[in-house]
């Protein structure tokens, strides 16, 4: 969750957020965006490279399996970010949340 990772993620969100709409049915255009996002962070090995620098012998397959089995032990925000890479609905929700924030139509909990 270092600054470089957050910047990469924000850039991706900023680039594609307008494609996403809060509708029950997902558009076909979401699929290439999902795979681009997934490929960039996993197939381009950004996360794996960063983990290998910090943990010798790191193996992504074992990590994702352990993560799924011990998700209650991981900080919610970190788990949510990691989940967006493999779960399409979580991925879509992340873009919708970002869009709501950018366009100012999120839930207003302030008391007026």
Rosetta constraint file for C-alpha pairs under 8 A:
AtomPair CA 1 CA 5 HARMONIC 5.79 0.50
AtomPair CA 1 CA 6 HARMONIC 6.26 0.50
AtomPair CA 1 CA 78 HARMONIC 7.80 0.50
AtomPair CA 2 CA 6 HARMONIC 6.31 0.50
AtomPair CA 3 CA 7 HARMONIC 6.07 0.50
AtomPair CA 4 CA 8 HARMONIC 6.21 0.50
AtomPair CA 5 CA 9 HARMONIC 6.21 0.50
AtomPair CA 6 CA 10 HARMONIC 6.05 0.50
AtomPair CA 7 CA 11 HARMONIC 6.05 0.50
AtomPair CA 8 CA 12 HARMONIC 6.32 0.50
AtomPair CA 9 CA 13 HARMONIC 6.21 0.50
AtomPair CA 10 CA 14 HARMONIC 5.96 0.50
AtomPair CA 11 CA 15 HARMONIC 6.05 0.50
AtomPair CA 12 CA 16 HARMONIC 6.34 0.50
AtomPair CA 12 CA 37 HARMONIC 7.36 0.50
AtomPair CA 13 CA 17 HARMONIC 5.42 0.50
AtomPair CA 13 CA 95 HARMONIC 6.34 0.50
AtomPair CA 13 CA 98 HARMONIC 7.04 0.50
AtomPair CA 16 CA 20 HARMONIC 7.66 0.50
AtomPair CA 16 CA 33 HARMONIC 7.38 0.50
AtomPair CA 16 CA 95 HARMONIC 7.90 0.50
AtomPair CA 17 CA 95 HARMONIC 5.42 0.50
AtomPair CA 17 CA 96 HARMONIC 7.07 0.50
AtomPair CA 17 CA 98 HARMONIC 6.89 0.50
AtomPair CA 17 CA 99 HARMONIC 5.65 0.50
AtomPair CA 18 CA 99 HARMONIC 6.82 0.50
AtomPair CA 19 CA 29 HARMONIC 7.64 0.50
AtomPair CA 19 CA 30 HARMONIC 7.38 0.50
AtomPair CA 20 CA 30 HARMONIC 7.28 0.50
AtomPair CA 20 CA 92 HARMONIC 7.27 0.50
AtomPair CA 20 CA 95 HARMONIC 6.66 0.50
AtomPair CA 20 CA 96 HARMONIC 6.28 0.50
AtomPair CA 20 CA 99 HARMONIC 7.88 0.50
AtomPair CA 21 CA 96 HARMONIC 6.82 0.50
AtomPair CA 22 CA 96 HARMONIC 6.60 0.50
AtomPair CA 26 CA 30 HARMONIC 6.99 0.50
AtomPair CA 27 CA 31 HARMONIC 7.85 0.50
AtomPair CA 29 CA 33 HARMONIC 7.05 0.50
AtomPair CA 30 CA 34 HARMONIC 6.10 0.50
AtomPair CA 30 CA 92 HARMONIC 7.96 0.50
AtomPair CA 31 CA 35 HARMONIC 6.22 0.50
AtomPair CA 32 CA 36 HARMONIC 5.94 0.50
AtomPair CA 33 CA 37 HARMONIC 6.07 0.50
AtomPair CA 34 CA 38 HARMONIC 6.07 0.50
AtomPair CA 34 CA 88 HARMONIC 7.10 0.50
AtomPair CA 34 CA 91 HARMONIC 7.25 0.50
AtomPair CA 35 CA 39 HARMONIC 5.75 0.50
AtomPair CA 36 CA 40 HARMONIC 5.95 0.50
AtomPair CA 37 CA 41 HARMONIC 6.36 0.50
AtomPair CA 37 CA 85 HARMONIC 7.25 0.50
AtomPair CA 38 CA 42 HARMONIC 5.79 0.50
AtomPair CA 38 CA 43 HARMONIC 7.22 0.50
AtomPair CA 38 CA 85 HARMONIC 5.40 0.50
AtomPair CA 38 CA 86 HARMONIC 7.22 0.50
AtomPair CA 39 CA 43 HARMONIC 4.54 0.50
AtomPair CA 39 CA 44 HARMONIC 6.12 0.50
AtomPair CA 40 CA 44 HARMONIC 5.04 0.50
AtomPair CA 40 CA 45 HARMONIC 7.39 0.50
AtomPair CA 40 CA 46 HARMONIC 7.38 0.50
AtomPair CA 41 CA 45 HARMONIC 5.99 0.50
AtomPair CA 41 CA 46 HARMONIC 5.27 0.50
AtomPair CA 41 CA 47 HARMONIC 6.17 0.50
AtomPair CA 41 CA 85 HARMONIC 7.78 0.50
AtomPair CA 42 CA 46 HARMONIC 6.28 0.50
AtomPair CA 42 CA 47 HARMONIC 6.44 0.50
AtomPair CA 42 CA 48 HARMONIC 7.12 0.50
AtomPair CA 45 CA 49 HARMONIC 5.72 0.50
AtomPair CA 46 CA 50 HARMONIC 6.24 0.50
AtomPair CA 47 CA 51 HARMONIC 6.15 0.50
AtomPair CA 48 CA 52 HARMONIC 6.07 0.50
AtomPair CA 48 CA 58 HARMONIC 7.82 0.50
AtomPair CA 48 CA 59 HARMONIC 7.81 0.50
AtomPair CA 48 CA 60 HARMONIC 6.46 0.50
AtomPair CA 49 CA 53 HARMONIC 6.31 0.50
AtomPair CA 50 CA 54 HARMONIC 6.67 0.50
AtomPair CA 51 CA 55 HARMONIC 5.74 0.50
AtomPair CA 51 CA 58 HARMONIC 6.61 0.50
AtomPair CA 52 CA 56 HARMONIC 5.49 0.50
AtomPair CA 52 CA 57 HARMONIC 6.74 0.50
AtomPair CA 52 CA 58 HARMONIC 5.44 0.50
AtomPair CA 58 CA 63 HARMONIC 7.84 0.50
AtomPair CA 59 CA 63 HARMONIC 6.29 0.50
AtomPair CA 60 CA 64 HARMONIC 6.14 0.50
AtomPair CA 61 CA 65 HARMONIC 6.31 0.50
AtomPair CA 62 CA 66 HARMONIC 6.07 0.50
AtomPair CA 63 CA 67 HARMONIC 5.97 0.50
AtomPair CA 64 CA 68 HARMONIC 6.25 0.50
AtomPair CA 65 CA 69 HARMONIC 6.46 0.50
AtomPair CA 66 CA 70 HARMONIC 5.99 0.50
AtomPair CA 67 CA 71 HARMONIC 5.42 0.50
AtomPair CA 67 CA 74 HARMONIC 7.83 0.50
AtomPair CA 70 CA 74 HARMONIC 7.12 0.50
AtomPair CA 71 CA 79 HARMONIC 6.93 0.50
AtomPair CA 74 CA 78 HARMONIC 6.96 0.50
AtomPair CA 74 CA 79 HARMONIC 6.13 0.50
AtomPair CA 75 CA 79 HARMONIC 6.23 0.50
AtomPair CA 76 CA 80 HARMONIC 5.98 0.50
AtomPair CA 77 CA 81 HARMONIC 6.28 0.50
AtomPair CA 78 CA 82 HARMONIC 6.29 0.50
AtomPair CA 79 CA 83 HARMONIC 5.96 0.50
AtomPair CA 80 CA 84 HARMONIC 6.37 0.50
AtomPair CA 80 CA 90 HARMONIC 7.63 0.50
AtomPair CA 81 CA 85 HARMONIC 7.29 0.50
AtomPair CA 82 CA 86 HARMONIC 7.51 0.50
AtomPair CA 83 CA 87 HARMONIC 5.72 0.50
AtomPair CA 83 CA 90 HARMONIC 6.57 0.50
AtomPair CA 83 CA 91 HARMONIC 7.57 0.50
AtomPair CA 84 CA 88 HARMONIC 6.76 0.50
AtomPair CA 84 CA 89 HARMONIC 7.84 0.50
AtomPair CA 84 CA 90 HARMONIC 5.02 0.50
AtomPair CA 84 CA 91 HARMONIC 4.20 0.50
AtomPair CA 84 CA 92 HARMONIC 7.97 0.50
AtomPair CA 84 CA 94 HARMONIC 7.21 0.50
AtomPair CA 85 CA 91 HARMONIC 6.68 0.50
AtomPair CA 86 CA 91 HARMONIC 7.79 0.50
AtomPair CA 87 CA 91 HARMONIC 6.13 0.50
AtomPair CA 88 CA 92 HARMONIC 6.11 0.50
AtomPair CA 89 CA 93 HARMONIC 6.10 0.50
AtomPair CA 90 CA 94 HARMONIC 6.18 0.50
AtomPair CA 91 CA 95 HARMONIC 6.60 0.50
AtomPair CA 92 CA 96 HARMONIC 6.24 0.50
AtomPair CA 93 CA 97 HARMONIC 6.03 0.50
AtomPair CA 94 CA 98 HARMONIC 6.19 0.50
AtomPair CA 95 CA 99 HARMONIC 6.06 0.50
AtomPair CA 96 CA 100 HARMONIC 6.11 0.50
AtomPair CA 97 CA 101 HARMONIC 6.21 0.50
AtomPair CA 97 CA 106 HARMONIC 7.67 0.50
AtomPair CA 98 CA 102 HARMONIC 6.11 0.50
AtomPair CA 99 CA 103 HARMONIC 5.92 0.50
AtomPair CA 100 CA 104 HARMONIC 5.64 0.50
AtomPair CA 100 CA 105 HARMONIC 4.95 0.50
AtomPair CA 100 CA 106 HARMONIC 4.85 0.50
AtomPair CA 101 CA 105 HARMONIC 6.65 0.50
AtomPair CA 101 CA 106 HARMONIC 5.86 0.50
